[in-house]
């Protein structure tokens, strides 16, 4: 991907990741630019009318009834960015800031926010020139959008705040100068349009979609290797079983298990053994992994919609596009629309993060279950009370003198506990702004919680892969693993040698977790398969 073209309609999670992580530049289509110019003309028309319009010439939140004189309208917007730059705590990583910025630009170019074209160009230039505002992580309530983080990000456009460029932290004015940009002087509505929206939440959400889709495929891979080395059966992945319970995710994970174990000599060696059933952690792999897949798909649906939505408030429409009556003849709810005979300004709640927050919490819960089933598979490889006869206790020779991977499982269990301890922010609510904003979404906290959960799950899967590779050392050398699981084993072994005696494991666990998160594991496995993992 050499460029991401923003039109307000078609931005994808993969494109967000390309901009956020790979530094791919952005551009704006001519049609989107025209929409931006038209929306700005409508705002200027409203300003000239001198009618009281929220976000243009009134105060904000509880101060909505405070009328601002025309000569102070521009100062109002500058004050807004300054006062709302009130975040706290550790700073957002650069990829989260870039994801937030590209999502904000795409929302503005839909043509309902009313900013000038120069504002859009400055935001795009921050991305293209590598100017990364310093943004504290904490402060957003997810309604009225991600106010504080967006304010920290966009106050740099005024030459204020701080930003990093070329590895150096500078004040906003110096950072702009380094990129060849002049500070902006905001005009009516522009400050509110810059900070009123869900772009931190959806930016992190977009990265999560990319990362967690990869996580579930890695879980299928780790589970396939465990299935083989524990002499479990791949029969639970048979298409006939999936066909009579046709959940999409379940079918995809079952298909992956079949691909990964294809041509397995290990599976063939016990195909007609007398074991009737396996433990749930391998037998129910398609059902559990599949349910997590469905949760990720549910988030993807919301993220793709949100990335291409107008989420600030108020929104500016062409007056004749706002009907006075509904189809059934009832009076439409436009009696409180502000504006002129050319422009209608409607105040609503598109900034509320609930559509994302609930799904992010749902994802965090589902990912926790993915970690939980992985940890149970680790136990079945290590535990002398449940493991197969060919496996030594804790996968080490001379157990007792040596502990092998015993404590790696402790760490996996601790990570699962941390996943379970992560709250569900979308179920909380703290009224703010004099109780004008009396129900907020906490969507940014939900996004961050899901992101941290995904990181922990990757580390649990790394432990499973590490143990699976070690368990493979105790399988008969004449029995080859499946094509995909064999490739996974080789990928692990390129980073970590077999455990022949006790040694520190932390760095090796981290190295295998990186196999998962970097995509190197998936790349290696797909190269061994006839068709890539779903």
C-alpha positions, 0 to 999 in steps of 0.5 A, a space after each residue: 500500500 503506497 497511499 491511502 486515499 480519503 473520501 469519507 466513505 471507504 476507509 478500512 481498518 487495514 488502511 488505518 493500520 497502514 497509516 498508523 504503523 507503516 507511515 503510509 501517506 494520505 491524500 484527499 479526493 477532489 469530491 471530498 474537498 468539494 464537500 468540505 468547501 460546501 459545508 464551510 460555506 454553509 457555516 459562514 452563511 450561519 455566522 452571517 445570519 447571527 442566529 444563535 447556533 450551538 458550536 458556532 456562537 454559543 458556549 459548550 455543554 452546560 454553558 450552551 445558553 451563553 451567547 458569544 459575540 461575533 467578534 469573539 467567535 474565533 477566540 471561542 474555538 481557540 479557547 476550546 482546544 486549549 481548555 480541553 487539552 486536559 488529559 492525564 497519565 502515560 502518553 498514547 503510542 504513536 500508532 494510536 495517535 496516527 490512527 486517531 488523526 487519519 480517522 478524524 480527517 476521514 470524518 471531516 471530509 464527509 462534508 458535515 463538519 464545516 471546517 475549512 479545507 486548510 484545516 483538513 490539509 494541515 491534519 493530513 500534513 501532520 500524518 505525511 510529515 511525521 508530526 506526532 502530537 503528544 497525547 495523554 492516554 486518559 481523559 476521554 469519556 467517549 461522549 461528547 466523543 474523545 474530547 481531551 485526546 483530540 484536543 491534545 492532538 489538534 491544539 498542535 495545529 495552533 502552534 501549541 502543545 507538543 509533538 514529536 518529529 524525527 525523534 525529537 520532541 518540540 513545542 507545537 510551533 517548532 514542530 509545525 515549522 519543521 514540517 513547513 507549516 504555519 500555525 492556524 487561526 481557527 474560525 467558527 465551529 472549527 475547534 469543536 469539529 476537531 475534537 467532537 468525535 470518536 476517533 481515538 476509540 475507532 482508531 484503536 478499534 481499527 488496529 484491534 480488528 487487524 490484530 485480533 483477526 490475526 490472534 484468532 488465526 494464531 490460536 487456531 495454529 497453536 491449538 492445532 499443534 497442541 491437538 497433534 502433540 497430545 494425540 487428540 483427534 481432529 474429528 471435531 473439526 469435520 465439516 459435517 459437525 459444523 454444517 449442523 451448527 452453521 456459525 461462521 466463526 466456528 466453520 472457519 476455525 474448523 476449516 483452519 484446523 483441517 488445513 493445519 493438520 493436513 498430511 499429519 503422520 501424528 494424526 494418522 498414527 492414532 486415527 483408530 485408537 480406542 479413545 472415545 473423546 478428548 478434553 473440551 480444550 481440544 474437542 471444542 476448539 472450533 466452537 470456542 475459537 469460532 465464537 471469538 471470531 464472531 466477536 471480532 467480526 461484530 467489532 469490525 462491522 461497527 468500526 467500518 461504519 464508524 470510520 466512515 461516519 460524521 460523528 461530531 456535533 452539531 452537523 451541517 446539512 443542506 437546508 432542503 435535505 432536511 424534510 419538514 414532514 416524515 413519510 407518514 405525515 407527522 411533523 419531522 423533528 426539525 423544529 429545533 434546527 438552527 441555520 438559514 434558508 440554505 443551511 440547517 444545523 442539527 444538534 444530535 449525539 453521533 459523538 456517543 461511543 456506545 456503538 463501539 464501547 459495547 462491542 469492545 467490551 464484548 471483544 475483551 470478554 471473548 478474547 479472555 476466553 481465548 486465553 483461558 482455553 489456550 491456558 487449559 491446553 498448556 496444562 494438558 501438555 504439562 500436567 502429569 495428571 492429565 498429559 499423555 504417556 509419551 510426555 514427561 511431567 512439565 515437558 522436561 527430562 529428569 523432572 523434579 531436579 528440573 522444572 521445565 515449563 512449569 512456571 511458564 504455565 503460571 505466567 499464562 494463568 496470571 495473564 488469564 487472571 489479568 484478562 478477567 480482571 479488566 473491567 467493562 467500562 461501557 457498563 459504567 457512567 459518570 455524569 459531567 458538564 453540570 449534568 448536561 452530559 449525563 450519560 457517557 460511553 467510556 468507549 476510549 477506556 473500553 478500547 484501551 482495555 480490549 487492546 491490553 487484553 489482546 496483548 495478554 492473549 498473544 503472550 498466552 498463545 506464545 506460551 502454548 506454542 512454546 510448550 507445543 514445540 517442546 512437546 513435539 520433541 517427545 513425539 516419535 521422530 518417524 511421525 511428521 506433524 501436519 503441514 501447517 502445524 509443522 511450519 509453526 513448530 519450525 518457526 518456534 524453533 528458529 527462535 527458541 531451541 529445545 529445552 534440554 535443561 532449566 534456563 530462564 524462559 522470559 526472553 524466549 516466551 517474549 520471542 514466541 509472542 512476537 511471532 504471533 503479534 508480528 504476523 511472522 507465524 502466520 506468514 510462515 504457516 500460510 507459505 506451507 499451506 495450499 490456501 491461507 488460513 481464514 
